[in-house]
Amino acid sequence: MRTTLTIDDDVAVLIEQEQQRSGASFKGTVNRLLRQGIIATRESAAPHPFVVTAFPIGVRQGQNYDNIGELLDALEGPEHR
């Protein structure tokens, strides 16, 4: 496909540097870099889901779990704040 593309000056410098480094043509360098960028974007756009594994912590006899303030006082002492 033939198209006209306006490339920012800083990007053009990077392309030219990569072209000189690799020895490839301008067209080949641009196509390779675009291909790499598109593939990298697809891979980063679909992250693996974060999965949390829950474990039962049990319930201590005599502890009131309805009031978190009282629970912290009982477990960590009144100076926890």
Order of alpha helices (4+ residues) and beta strands (2+ residues): alpha-alpha-alpha
